[in-house]
Amino acid sequence: MNPSLDKTSLGKIQRIVLIFCAFLFATLLFFLKVRINSQPPLDQLARRSLDPQIALSNGRPTLIEFYADWCEVCRQMAPTMLSIEKDETQNIDVVLLNVDNTGWEDLIEKYEVNGIPKLIFFDLNSNLMGELIGFQNDLEIKDAISSTIDQKSFSSFISERKSNNIDITLIGENDKPVQGDIGPRSHG
């Protein structure tokens, strides 16, 4: 037996510990990389959003959502909004505006955003169709989008939403809003 070979070779326990540490380190790097590279749905949508002025002037229906990163309901609705944005990309522009961004203060004031999330729907001529405030499930948002795309009144689904205590603002005759049953700060 060669004594110099024994000094440089690793024992069985040392090799097992070294393999375990290497595996643990590789797993840690993998999860850190996945976490760093994945953006939350709100961030994905906000980064892809058109400028609201462009969206409202390009001859397509538009959905503007006012949100905040800290808003739990906004984060809860984000996967639905991301799905809708992907599925309806040919039919409607989806614009997300963070209420904490001072650059949107004029629009926040113009559209009287005092509760989030607030979804505002515009037809292809930039006419205000209606608003949804607070938590909305995917069916409710899809119904509103379908009405907006088809340029139909929101009144086709208003009675059902009111009976479920969902806050809806409709813009109708003489542009007078008709409020639902829940206040604007409600999140459903």
N, C-alpha and C positions, 0 to 999 in steps of 0.2 A: 504494500500500500504506500502511496506517495503522500508524505505529510503536507506538502504545499497544496495539494489538491483538496485536502480536507478543510484547510483554512478558508479557501475561497468559495467552496460550494455551500449551498444553503441546506439547512436541515428540513425535514418534512414539514414540521410545524411552521417554520419561517416561510416556506413556499406557499402553504395554505393561507397564511396571514397576508402575504404579498398579493396573491390572486384575489382574495376577498377585498382588500383595499383597492386594488385596481378596478374591480367590478363596481364597488361602491362609488368610486370617483367617476367612472364612466356614466353610471346611472345619474349621479348628481349633475354632471355636465349636460346630459340629455334633457333632464327636466328643467334646468335653468334656461337652456337654449329655447325649448318649447315655450316656456313662460315669457321670455323676453321677446320672442318673435310674434307671439300671438297678441293681437290687439282686441280689446273688447269691442263688441258690435257697435256701440255708440261711437267709438273712435273711428272705426272703419267707415261708418256712414258719414260722419262729419268730415272726414278727409276727402271723401268722394263727392261731397255735395257741391252743387253748382252755387254760384253767387245768387242770392235771391232775386236780384234785379234781372239777371240773365234768364233765370228760370221763368220769371213772370212775363218776360217779353219774347220768348221763343215760340209762342203759338202752341204750347202743349199744356195739358192740365198739370197743376203743381200742388204738392203737399208740403207744407212747411211745418216742421215740428220744433217747438221751443222746448228745450230740455236743459238739464244740468248734470254734470258728472256725479254729483253727490245725491241726486234724486233716485231713491230706490225703485220707485215705480217706473221711471224712465229706463233704468237698467233692466227692469223686468220686461218691459215692452220692446227692448232693443232687438232681441232675436227675431221677433215678429216683423219689426220695421226693416231689418236687414233682409229677411226673406221676401218681403213685399217689394223692396227696392230691386232685388235681383229678378223676381218674377215679373214685375210690371215695368221694367226699365224701358220698354218700347212704348208704353202707354202714358206714363206719368213721371214727372220729375219729383224726386224726394230730396228735400232740403232740410238739414238739421242746423239749428242755430242755438248755441249755448248762451243761456241768459246771463252767465257770469262774464261773457265777453263784452266789454264796453263798446265794441264796434257795432253791436246790434241794438244799442239803447234806443235809437230812433224807431226801429221796427217793433221793439218791445212796447214802446209807448203807443205807436200807431195802432197796433193790434190789441192793445190793452191786456197784455200778458201779466196777470197777477196770480196765476196758478199754473203749475207744470205737472206733467207734460200737457202742452196745448198743441193740438193738431189743427191747422187751418188749411182748408181746401179751396183751390181756385180752378175755375174752368179754363179752357184753352184761350179765352180772351182776357184772362187775369181778373175775372169777376169773382168776388168772394162767394163761395157756395155754402159754406158752413164751417163750424168749429166743433171739435170734441175736446173736452177738458178732463184731465184725470185718467185713471187706468181705463184702457180699452182692450178687449181681447182681439185676437186676430180676425174673427168673423165680423166684429163691429167695424174694424178699420177697413177690411176688404169691402164691406157693404158701402161704406162712405166713399171709398176709392171708385167702386163700380158706378155709383151715382155720379161722381165727379166726372169720370171718363165719359159716361153716357150722357152727360149734361142733364141729368134728371134731378128733380128736387130731392132734398134730403128727407122730405116729408114722407116718403115711401116707407121709411123705417123708423120715423120719429116716435110713433105711438108705442111701439114695442120697447124702445129705449127708455122712454119716460116711465113706462110701467115697471121697468127694472131699475129705476132711480139712477139712470146714467145721465150725466150732464151733457146736453147737446145745445149748441147755439145755432139756430138756423137764420140765414139771411133771406128774407122774403120780400114781400111787397114793401115798397118805400124804404128798403134797407133797414128795417127795424128788427133787431135781434129778438128771438123768442127763446127764453131760457128754460132749461130742464129743471129738475128738482133738487140738484145738489149744487152747493156753492163752488166757486172757482178754485178754492184752495183744497177741495176734496180730492183725494186720490182713489176714489172708488170705494 
